[in-house]
Amino acid sequence: MTEVFFRFPVHCPICNQEWSSSRTKSEIVDALDNNKPLRVYAECHDWHWDLSATERSDLSLRIRPAA
């Protein structure tokens, strides 16, 4: 079965530059539903971090839009 990848914007916590991140839809839904961290990366500062509660909420709205 082919996995659906979902691209979403992230902002570097150091300089606020926007980058794209991608995960499979199933990885994102699993992380959101089970309170698992979603690790993202910004090249500008070679920085990895877990999405904040606000970023997770925004991502949830993007991946599961309201009916």
DRENLO-935632 format. One record per residue: residue in three letters; y, x, z of N, C-alpha, C, O in turn. Coordinates in steps of 0.02 Angstrom, whole numbers, padded with zeros to 5 digits, always signed. Atoms other than C-alpha are relative to their C-alpha. Example, Ala and Ser with C-alpha at 12.3 -4.5 7.8 and 13.67 -1.06 7.14 Angstrom:
ALA-00059+00045+00000-00225+00615+00390+00060+00045+00000+00059+00097+00033
SER-00059-00042-00003-00053+00684+00357+00055-00039+00037+00110-00014+00045
***
This chain:
MET-00059+00042+00000+00000+00000+00000+00063+00044+00000+00065+00095+00035
THR-00063-00038+00005+00174+00063-00044+00047-00022+00056+00060-00082+00066
GLU-00048+00015-00054+00295+00075+00102+00070-00008-00029+00088+00026-00076
VAL-00069+00011+00020+00471+00011+00081+00045+00045+00043+00044+00039+00104
PHE-00046-00042-00037+00600+00142+00129+00068-00034+00003+00090-00066-00045
PHE-00065+00031-00012+00765+00084+00200+00050+00056+00014+00041+00094+00062
ARG-00053-00050-00012+00920+00195+00185+00057-00033+00039+00075-00090+00026
PHE-00055+00028-00040+01059+00172+00311+00048+00056+00019+00028+00114+00025
PRO-00050-00051-00017+01221+00263+00355-00003+00018+00073-00016-00024+00117
VAL-00009-00025-00068+01238+00370+00510+00062+00043+00001+00082+00071-00051
HIS-00061-00041-00006+01392+00460+00574-00012+00057+00049-00035+00046+00106
CYS+00008-00059-00043+01388+00635+00644+00039-00011+00065+00098-00029+00063
PRO-00035+00011-00064+01429+00623+00830+00053+00054+00015+00092+00047+00061
ILE-00048-00053-00011+01530+00784+00817+00064-00010-00042+00119-00006-00016
CYS-00059+00005+00044+01644+00756+00665+00008-00068-00033+00057-00080-00068
ASN-00001+00069+00026+01606+00574+00618-00011-00004-00076+00001-00057-00105
GLN+00015+00003+00071+01558+00621+00439-00061-00044-00010-00109-00043+00028
GLU+00055+00045+00014+01444+00491+00361-00055+00034-00040-00042+00071-00087
TRP+00059-00026+00035+01268+00538+00307-00048-00058-00009-00042-00110+00024
SER+00052+00050+00009+01120+00438+00244-00063+00022+00034-00082+00081+00033
SER+00065-00012-00030+00959+00425+00338-00048-00051-00030-00026-00103-00054
SER+00047+00049+00025+00800+00339+00285-00065+00003+00040-00087+00056+00062
ARG+00064+00009-00034+00642+00276+00368-00035-00057-00036-00004-00096-00072
THR+00033+00059+00028+00509+00154+00316+00022-00060+00041+00039-00055+00100
LYS-00020+00061-00035+00550-00024+00359-00045-00011+00060-00021-00033+00113
SER+00046+00011-00056+00394-00032+00468+00016+00047+00059+00009+00027+00117
GLU-00019-00046-00054+00450+00123+00567+00060-00026+00038+00063-00023+00100
ILE-00061+00025-00031+00620+00047+00599-00014-00062+00042+00008-00066+00100
VAL+00016+00062-00037+00554-00123+00650-00040+00016+00063-00027-00012+00116
ASP+00040-00019-00058+00425-00043+00765+00043+00032+00054+00037+00015+00113
ALA-00044-00033-00049+00557+00067+00848+00046-00050+00034+00057-00048+00094
LEU-00046+00049-00029+00677-00078+00871-00036-00049+00046-00012-00065+00100
ASP+00038+00049-00039+00545-00199+00935-00030+00029+00064-00038-00007+00113
ASN+00034-00031-00056+00465-00075+01054+00042+00051+00038+00017+00092+00077
ASN-00048-00043-00034+00621+00016+01114-00018+00074-00005-00012+00112+00043
LYS+00014-00070+00014+00567+00181+01036+00062+00032-00030+00101-00001-00064
PRO-00059-00033+00028+00698+00311+00990-00004+00005-00077-00058+00012-00105
LEU-00006-00012+00072+00758+00324+00810+00041+00063-00009+00102+00063+00003
ARG-00031-00065+00007+00798+00506+00775+00031+00006-00069-00001-00009-00119
VAL-00035-00010+00063+00927+00544+00640+00031+00069-00002+00030+00106+00048
TYR-00023-00069+00011+01009+00700+00569+00064+00000-00041+00073-00041-00086
ALA-00061-00012+00039+01179+00758+00506+00001+00074-00021-00003+00119+00021
GLU+00000-00068+00026+01184+00912+00394+00062+00040+00020+00059+00101+00030
CYS-00063-00035-00011+01366+00954+00431-00002+00045+00061+00028+00099+00061
HIS+00005-00041-00061+01324+01019+00605-00072+00015+00018-00087+00038+00073
ASP+00071-00011-00012+01135+01033+00587-00021-00032+00066-00051+00000+00109
TRP+00005+00035-00064+01127+00902+00724-00049-00058-00004-00044-00099-00050
HIS+00047+00056-00007+00986+00784+00774+00019-00040+00062+00039-00011+00112
TRP-00012+00042-00059+01010+00636+00891-00037-00065-00007-00059-00084-00062
ASP+00029+00067+00001+00937+00468+00938+00056-00050-00007+00110-00042+00022
LEU-00051+00052+00008+01032+00315+00883+00018-00032+00066-00025-00043+00109
SER-00024+00033-00060+01138+00237+01018-00017-00075-00003-00041-00099-00054
ALA+00014+00072-00003+01118+00056+01073+00041-00037-00053+00016-00083-00085
THR-00043+00032+00050+01265+00006+00961-00026+00013-00070-00029-00033-00112
GLU+00026-00017+00066+01194+00099+00811-00066-00037-00014-00079-00059-00070
ARG+00064+00037+00007+01023+00019+00842+00013-00073-00015-00021-00103-00057
SER-00018+00070+00011+01103-00153+00849+00025-00010-00072+00005-00058-00105
ASP-00025+00003+00069+01196-00121+00685-00058+00005-00050-00060-00032-00099
LEU+00057-00009+00044+01035-00061+00603-00044-00063+00000-00070-00083-00052
SER+00040+00060-00005+00942-00213+00667+00029-00057-00043-00007-00093-00076
LEU-00033+00051+00040+01070-00327+00585-00008+00014-00075-00013-00032-00115
ARG+00008-00018+00070+01052-00231+00421-00071-00014-00024-00082-00038-00080
ILE+00070+00005+00021+00863-00234+00417-00027-00070+00008-00073-00091-00028
ARG+00021+00070-00011+00844-00412+00483+00061-00044+00001+00082-00067+00054
PRO-00061+00041+00001+00995-00509+00425-00014-00071+00026-00069-00098+00020
ALA+00005+00069-00027+01027-00677+00508-00014-00049-00057+00012-00041-00112
ALA+00018+00050+00052+00956-00825+00414+00056-00048-00013+00050-00093-00055
***
